[in-house]
Amino acid sequence: MLDDRAESDFLARMETSQVLLDEARFWQYRMSHEKQLDREELMNSSNIFRTALCTLLLTTIAIAGDSSASAYEKGTITQQFSAKHKSYDVKGGTNGYQINNCADFQNGQVVEYRVQDKNLYIHREDGKEYKCAIEAELAGLGSSTDADSAPALPKYQKGTIEGYETRRDTRVFGGGGGGGAPGSPVSSSTRYAKVYELHGADLIYKIDYCGRFQAGQFTPGQVVEYRVDGSRLYILHDNNKEYSCQVEGTRKPEDAKPAEAGAQSGGPSPAPATPAAAPTASTAKLSITSVPDGADIEVDGNFSGNTPSDLEIPEGEHSITVKKSGYKNWERKMKVVAGSSVHLNAEMEKTTNP
């Protein structure tokens, strides 16, 4: 539909075109019935005819432009929670489209859109448009009601943040470790991660790296809504947005209280078990993998296990050697800091000897 101003302009142009056409027809009649017309009258009739045609052409273009600009229909945005990459569904009437992450929309947001070629254009408040690539067309919307066609939203559970600890993660690169080329300079990077404990309905989750650049920051005792999908835990925030967190481990709530159970039964309280690979105040955690795996690990010349393994080593300088029959020895000298976590990947080279 045209607005009042556009409609008034359109009618004025049509009226002008009609007047010029009437005059052009008059001169055409005179040219066909009167044999003698002076040169000035002939030029005048030709100019009027050309003007009428140009006006009609401009009016037609204006109509096409107005109709294309107003060819929007209303639709509802739905976020794709389970997609590997962020995307949206746009549903309007009997049509539905899945579009890429072309802008930041809210779940349930009503928009005006139009479809052209393989793109979907969403009208903005400033009069411009978001250009979104159509990834797929959604079928089967014609016979369903609004309630039936609405996608099922993810179900959240309530949980409580019990606390957190700060962990320092150090990764070593170069020299064949961490995927580096043999002989390349050794370098390392360190970052600090907040590791939260979230007490859920059935499990206690150990999570970290929540959101991009750890944007998800929580406080002990905070109640959150969450859902779990594989190795990721999603925490709801700010009206249907989510922080994506890495799940590092889970345990049942009763597993955390073995000492308390012993005290209630009158028996001795067993000491809580500490994983051998967990860093303490004077040790660091060393995770070693190799390609291929199953290689021997030596720390300072002493056999310490086979790859892949998580080891606990004292703070200070160490010599790490990975050995496997048929491959060259992989060696690394490094200095670790207490409380840190170091990851090494030994990419073994086959020996040339048969």
C-alpha positions in Angstrom: 0.0 0.0 0.0 1.1 3.6 -0.8 1.1 6.2 1.9 -0.9 9.5 1.5 2.0 11.5 0.2 3.1 8.8 -2.4 -0.5 8.4 -3.5 -1.0 12.1 -4.0 2.2 12.3 -6.0 1.2 9.4 -8.1 -2.3 10.8 -9.0 -0.7 14.2 -9.9 1.7 12.5 -12.3 -1.1 10.4 -13.9 -3.2 13.6 -14.4 -0.3 15.4 -16.1 0.2 12.4 -18.3 -3.4 12.3 -19.3 -3.4 16.0 -20.3 -0.3 15.5 -22.4 -1.7 12.5 -24.1 -5.0 14.3 -25.0 -3.0 17.1 -26.5 -0.8 14.7 -28.4 -3.9 13.0 -29.8 -5.2 16.4 -31.0 -2.1 17.1 -32.9 -2.1 13.6 -34.4 -5.7 14.2 -35.6 -4.7 17.5 -37.2 -1.7 15.9 -38.9 -4.0 13.2 -40.4 -6.8 15.6 -41.6 -4.9 18.7 -42.5 -2.4 18.5 -45.2 -0.6 21.7 -44.6 1.0 22.5 -41.2 3.8 24.8 -40.7 7.1 23.6 -39.3 6.6 25.1 -35.9 3.4 23.3 -35.4 4.9 20.0 -36.4 7.8 20.4 -34.0 5.4 21.4 -31.2 3.3 18.2 -31.7 6.4 16.0 -31.8 7.7 17.6 -28.5 4.4 17.1 -26.7 4.2 13.5 -27.8 7.8 12.8 -26.5 7.0 14.6 -23.2 3.9 12.5 -22.7 5.8 9.2 -23.3 8.6 10.2 -20.9 6.1 11.2 -18.2 4.3 7.8 -18.6 7.6 6.0 -18.4 8.6 7.8 -15.2 5.2 7.2 -13.7 5.5 3.4 -14.4 9.0 3.3 -12.8 7.7 5.1 -9.8 4.8 2.7 -9.4 7.2 -0.3 -9.6 9.5 1.3 -7.1 6.7 2.0 -4.7 5.3 -1.4 -5.0 8.7 -3.1 -4.4 9.5 -0.9 -1.4 6.1 -1.8 0.2 6.2 -5.5 -0.6 6.9 -6.5 3.0 5.1 -9.1 5.1 5.2 -9.7 8.8 7.0 -12.6 10.3 8.3 -13.8 13.6 11.9 -14.5 14.5 12.9 -17.7 16.3 16.4 -18.4 17.4 18.0 -21.7 16.5 19.3 -23.0 19.8 20.6 -26.3 18.7 22.4 -25.2 15.5 26.2 -25.5 15.5 26.3 -21.9 14.2 23.9 -19.1 15.2 21.0 -18.8 12.8 17.3 -17.8 12.9 14.0 -19.0 11.6 11.6 -16.4 10.1 8.0 -17.5 9.8 5.2 -15.4 8.2 1.9 -16.8 7.1 2.5 -19.9 5.0 6.2 -19.1 4.3 9.2 -19.9 6.5 12.9 -19.4 6.0 16.1 -20.2 7.9 18.6 -17.3 7.6 22.2 -16.8 8.6 23.4 -14.7 11.5 23.0 -11.3 9.7 22.0 -9.3 12.8 21.2 -9.7 16.5 17.5 -10.5 16.8 15.5 -11.5 19.8 13.5 -14.7 20.2 9.8 -13.9 19.3 10.6 -10.6 17.6 8.1 -9.5 15.0 9.7 -8.1 11.8 8.8 -6.9 8.3 10.6 -8.8 5.6 10.7 -9.4 1.8 12.3 -12.1 -0.2 14.4 -11.5 -3.4 16.5 -14.1 -5.2 18.2 -16.1 -2.5 18.2 -13.4 0.2 15.7 -12.2 2.8 15.6 -8.5 3.5 14.4 -7.3 7.0 13.2 -3.8 7.3 15.0 -1.6 9.9 13.7 1.3 11.9 16.0 3.7 10.0 14.5 2.7 6.6 17.4 0.5 5.6 17.4 -3.3 5.4 19.3 -6.2 6.9 20.4 -8.5 4.1 20.3 -12.1 5.2 21.2 -15.2 3.2 18.5 -17.8 3.0 20.0 -21.1 4.2 16.8 -23.2 3.8 13.1 -22.9 3.2 10.9 -24.3 5.9 8.1 -26.5 4.6 4.8 -27.6 6.0 3.6 -24.3 7.3 0.5 -23.9 5.3 -1.9 -26.2 7.1 -0.7 -25.6 10.7 -1.9 -23.1 13.2 0.3 -20.6 14.9 0.5 -22.8 18.0 1.3 -25.9 16.0 3.9 -24.2 13.8 5.8 -22.6 16.7 9.0 -24.5 17.3 9.5 -26.1 20.7 11.7 -23.9 22.8 14.4 -25.6 24.8 13.6 -26.6 28.3 15.6 -25.1 31.1 16.2 -26.2 34.7 17.0 -24.1 37.7 20.4 -24.5 39.4 22.6 -22.7 41.9 26.2 -21.5 41.5 27.9 -22.9 44.5 31.3 -21.3 44.0 34.3 -21.0 41.7 38.0 -21.3 41.6 40.5 -19.7 39.2 42.7 -22.0 37.1 45.7 -21.0 35.1 46.0 -22.8 31.8 49.4 -22.8 30.0 49.9 -24.1 26.5 53.3 -24.8 25.0 53.8 -24.3 21.3 56.7 -25.0 18.9 59.6 -27.5 18.8 57.2 -30.3 17.7 54.9 -29.8 20.7 51.3 -28.7 20.3 51.5 -29.3 16.5 54.6 -27.2 15.9 57.3 -28.2 13.4 60.4 -29.9 14.8 63.1 -27.4 15.6 60.8 -24.4 15.8 61.2 -22.0 18.8 59.3 -23.0 21.9 56.7 -20.5 23.2 53.8 -20.6 25.6 50.6 -18.8 26.3 48.8 -18.5 29.6 45.2 -17.6 30.4 43.1 -17.7 33.6 39.8 -19.5 33.7 37.0 -19.3 36.3 35.8 -22.8 37.0 32.3 -22.8 38.5 30.4 -25.4 40.3 26.7 -25.4 39.3 24.4 -27.5 41.5 21.7 -28.7 39.2 18.6 -30.8 39.7 20.4 -34.2 39.6 24.1 -33.4 39.1 26.8 -30.9 40.1 28.5 -29.6 37.0 32.0 -28.3 36.8 32.0 -25.6 34.0 34.4 -23.0 32.6 34.9 -20.6 29.7 31.3 -19.4 29.8 30.5 -17.1 26.8 32.9 -15.4 24.4 35.9 -14.1 26.3 34.4 -15.5 29.5 31.6 -12.9 29.4 29.5 -15.1 31.7 30.4 -14.0 35.3 28.5 -15.5 38.2 28.5 -15.2 42.0 28.1 -17.9 44.6 24.5 -18.5 45.5 23.2 -17.1 42.2 20.2 -19.0 40.8 20.4 -19.6 37.1 18.4 -21.4 34.4 20.4 -23.8 32.4 20.2 -26.7 29.8 22.8 -29.3 28.8 23.6 -30.4 25.3 26.4 -32.9 25.1 29.6 -31.4 26.4 28.1 -27.9 26.5 26.0 -26.3 29.2 23.9 -23.2 28.3 22.9 -20.6 30.9 20.0 -18.3 30.1 20.4 -14.5 30.4 19.0 -11.3 29.1 15.7 -12.5 27.6 16.5 -15.7 25.7 20.2 -15.2 25.2 22.6 -17.9 26.4 26.1 -18.2 27.7 27.8 -21.4 26.3 30.0 -23.1 28.9 32.4 -26.1 28.6 31.5 -29.0 30.9 34.7 -30.2 32.5 33.0 -32.9 34.7 30.0 -33.9 36.7 29.3 -35.7 39.9 26.3 -36.6 42.0 25.6 -34.4 45.0 26.0 -37.4 47.4 29.5 -38.1 46.0 30.7 -34.9 47.6 30.1 -36.0 51.2 31.8 -39.3 51.9 33.4 -38.0 55.1 30.1 -36.7 56.4 28.4 -40.1 55.8 31.2 -41.9 57.8 30.8 -39.5 60.7 27.1 -40.2 60.9 27.6 -44.0 60.9 30.2 -43.7 63.7 33.0 -45.2 61.6 36.2 -43.5 60.7 36.0 -40.7 58.1 38.0 -41.7 55.0 40.2 -39.1 53.5 38.9 -37.7 50.2 40.6 -39.1 47.2 42.7 -36.7 45.1 43.3 -37.5 41.5 46.9 -38.0 40.7 46.8 -35.5 37.9 45.2 -32.6 39.9 47.7 -29.8 40.5 48.4 -28.9 44.1 50.0 -25.9 45.7 53.5 -27.1 44.8 52.8 -29.1 41.6 51.6 -28.6 38.1 49.4 -30.7 35.9 51.0 -32.1 32.7 48.8 -33.6 30.0 50.7 -35.4 27.3 49.4 -36.9 24.1 51.2 -38.3 21.1 50.7 -39.2 17.4 50.6 -42.2 17.4 49.5 -42.8 21.0 50.8 -45.6 23.2 54.3 -44.1 23.5 56.4 -44.3 26.7 56.7 -41.1 28.8 59.9 -40.3 30.7 60.1 -37.3 33.1 63.7 -36.5 34.0 64.8 -40.0 32.7 62.2 -41.8 34.8 59.4 -43.8 33.2 56.0 -42.1 34.1 53.4 -43.9 31.9 52.1 -44.1 28.4 50.4 -41.5 26.2 47.8 -40.2 26.6 48.3 -39.4 30.3 47.8 -36.7 32.8 50.7 -36.4 35.2 51.5 -34.4 38.3 55.0 -33.0 38.3 56.8 -30.7 40.8 57.3 -27.1 40.2 60.6 -26.3 38.4 62.6 -27.4 35.3 62.0 -30.8 33.8 63.1 -32.9 30.8 60.2 -34.7 29.0 61.0 -37.5 26.6 58.4 -39.5 24.6 59.6 -42.8 23.1 58.1 -45.4 20.8 59.6 -48.2 18.8 60.1 -47.3 15.2 60.0 -43.6 15.9 62.5 -40.9 16.8 62.6 -39.8 20.4 60.6 -36.6 21.1 62.2 -34.4 23.7 61.2 -31.2 25.5 62.8 -29.2 28.3 60.5 -26.9 30.1 59.9 -25.0 33.4 56.5 -25.3 35.0 54.8 -23.2 37.7 52.9 -24.6 40.6 49.1 -24.7 40.0 49.4 -24.5 36.2 48.1 -26.9 33.6 50.4 -27.7 30.7 49.4 -29.5 27.5 52.0 -31.2 25.2 51.4 -33.1 22.0 54.3 -35.2 20.7 54.1 -35.7 16.9 56.5 -38.6 16.4 58.7 -39.0 13.3 59.3 -42.5 11.9 62.9 -43.6 11.8 64.5 -44.1 8.3 66.1 -47.4 9.3 64.2 -50.5 8.2 
